[in-house]
Amino acid sequence: MSTVTKKELVDRIAEKLQFKRVIVKRVTQQFLDEIIAELGRGNRLEFRDFGVFECKQRAARVAQNPKTMERVTVPSKRTVKFKVGRLMKLKMQEIAKAQASRDGQAVPAAAATK
């Protein structure tokens, strides 16, 4: 598995759509900035069939430092949760099945139906 950067995505989109790279980069960055701004306001972002981004508040808790075994108070914090949409879930299942059959492995029933 490899990492795909924003630059690589911008290059692919610019090539496919025959747009200048700088325009695609600006649109992509504005899109990401808007997502961050909406999540910062506590709003939920829903992209039909792709997924949903939501802000969640994690409660404060007491943790333990594994090296010193000292108890540490961890304050509450906001985090982002992503729930996969219907079409993305189906596409990921198809990819998993194709990879498993290519590798000669059986796909576990639980993974195939989730």
PEQUIBEL-V226344 format. One record per residue. N is the residue number from 0. RES is the residue in three letters. PHI is phi as a letter, one per 40 degrees, with the letter a starting at -180 (NA if undefined). PSI is psi in whole degrees, -180 to 180 (* if undefined). OMEGA is omega as a letter, one per 30 degrees, with the letter a starting at -180 (* if undefined). Layout:
# PEQUIBEL-V226344
n,res,phi,psi,omega
N,RES,PHI,PSI,OMEGA
N,RES,PHI,PSI,OMEGA
This chain:
# PEQUIBEL-V226344
n,res,phi,psi,omega
0,MET,NA,137,a
1,SER,b,169,l
2,THR,c,134,l
3,VAL,b,128,a
4,THR,c,166,l
5,LYS,d,-40,l
6,LYS,d,-44,l
7,GLU,c,-41,l
8,LEU,c,-44,l
9,VAL,c,-44,l
10,ASP,c,-44,l
11,ARG,c,-47,a
12,ILE,c,-44,l
13,ALA,c,-41,a
14,GLU,c,-45,a
15,LYS,c,-40,a
16,LEU,c,-5,a
17,GLN,g,39,l
18,PHE,b,160,l
19,LYS,c,142,a
20,ARG,d,-39,a
21,VAL,c,-36,l
22,ILE,c,-47,a
23,VAL,c,-40,l
24,LYS,c,-43,a
25,ARG,c,-44,l
26,VAL,c,-45,l
27,THR,c,-45,a
28,GLN,c,-40,l
29,GLN,c,-40,l
30,PHE,d,-48,l
31,LEU,c,-40,l
32,ASP,c,-39,l
33,GLU,c,-39,l
34,ILE,c,-46,a
35,ILE,c,-43,a
36,ALA,c,-44,a
37,GLU,c,-42,l
38,LEU,c,-35,l
39,GLY,c,-31,l
40,ARG,c,-2,l
41,GLY,g,11,a
42,ASN,c,158,l
43,ARG,c,135,l
44,LEU,b,124,a
45,GLU,b,121,l
46,PHE,b,104,a
47,ARG,d,132,l
48,ASP,g,-11,l
49,PHE,c,-56,l
50,GLY,i,180,a
51,VAL,b,131,l
52,PHE,b,131,l
53,GLU,b,147,l
54,CYS,c,135,l
55,LYS,b,147,l
56,GLN,c,120,l
57,ARG,c,134,a
58,ALA,c,153,l
59,ALA,c,151,a
60,ARG,a,168,l
61,VAL,b,125,l
62,ALA,b,178,a
63,GLN,b,131,l
64,ASN,c,119,a
65,PRO,c,-25,l
66,LYS,c,-49,a
67,THR,c,-11,a
68,MET,g,16,l
69,GLU,c,139,l
70,ARG,c,137,a
71,VAL,b,135,l
72,THR,c,125,l
73,VAL,b,120,a
74,PRO,c,163,l
75,SER,c,154,l
76,LYS,a,160,l
77,ARG,c,141,l
78,THR,b,165,a
79,VAL,b,133,l
80,LYS,b,139,l
81,PHE,b,128,l
82,LYS,b,126,a
83,VAL,c,138,l
84,GLY,c,170,a
85,ARG,d,-53,a
86,LEU,c,-37,l
87,MET,c,-41,l
88,LYS,c,-45,l
89,LEU,c,-43,a
90,LYS,c,-42,l
91,MET,c,-37,l
92,GLN,c,-41,l
93,GLU,c,-43,l
94,ILE,c,-43,l
95,ALA,c,-42,l
96,LYS,c,-44,a
97,ALA,c,-42,l
98,GLN,c,-41,a
99,ALA,c,-42,l
100,SER,c,-34,l
101,ARG,c,-37,a
102,ASP,c,-3,l
103,GLY,g,24,a
104,GLN,b,153,l
105,ALA,c,142,l
106,VAL,c,125,l
107,PRO,d,141,a
108,ALA,d,-38,a
109,ALA,c,-39,a
110,ALA,c,-32,a
111,ALA,c,-25,a
112,THR,b,-9,a
113,LYS,c,*,*
